Amino acid sequence: MESRGMKKWRPFATMPEQYIELKEIINKQAEVAQPVLTEEQMEQINFTLIEALHTNKQAYLTYYKQGQYITETGFIQFVDSLGDLFIFIDDVFELKNKMRLSELIDVRLA
């Protein structure tokens, strides 16, 4: 008797590729456009950063990166408004991070 059952039928062989494509589509849908801040909002961000710097208070920094809003917590170490740059110490890994002021969307004191 011929053993036909040896060859396994694999209906989901192409699943990973389809899954990856689907995941990419979902991620694309989750992307948000970078908000355009008003002069007032930018001034407020700057003011809060400088306040956090001088009072050594922890700040919540929300910035825009690759279609997503990311919020990190840290201590502001340096602010250069003209150079569009600030440095903060990440409170989780205690690493120095350089970032552009123009990437920020929101800053709040913790």
Secondary structure, DSSP 8 states (H G I E B T S, - for coil): ---GGGS---TTTTHHHHHHHHHHHHHHHH--------HHHHHHHHHHHHHHHHHT-EEEEEEEETTEEEEEEEEEEEEETTTTEEEEEETTT--EEEE-GGGEEEEEE-
